[in-house]
């Protein structure tokens, strides 16, 4: 059986790359999401946290990509326990 996991650091790097490619600044994203500080976006980019599902949907729309293009997912085989 394979269990998918999200690679937080690579997903964060992806968010940074896609944001820059879209010509958006961290402050631009802060304004769209209505955050009082940019810290949440920096945490996303550093791989410390992930956007919530609703924020991920908005982020994908802003970056003009699919959610799957933002997330970096790995699958690892896990032993089957009987």
Residue, then its C-alpha position, 0 to 999 in steps of 0.5 A: x500500500x502507498x500512502x501519499x504525503x505532502x513535502x512541505x519544504x518543496x511545496x513552499x518552494x513551489x509557492x514561492x516560484x509560482x508567486x514570482x512567476x505570476x508577478x505577485x509579491x508577498x504583500x499582494x497575497x497578504x492583501x488578497x487574503x486579508x491577513x494583517x501581517x504577511x507571516x502566514x505567507x512566509x510560513x507557507x513559502x518556508x514549508x512551515x505550514x500549508x494554506x488551508x483548503x479554502x486558501x489553497x483554492x484561492x491561491x491556485x486561482x491567483x497563480x492560474x494553476x491547479x492545486x496539484x501544481x502547487x502541492x508536491x506529493x510523495x508516495x511511500x510504500x508502507x508495510x501492511x500490518x495483519 
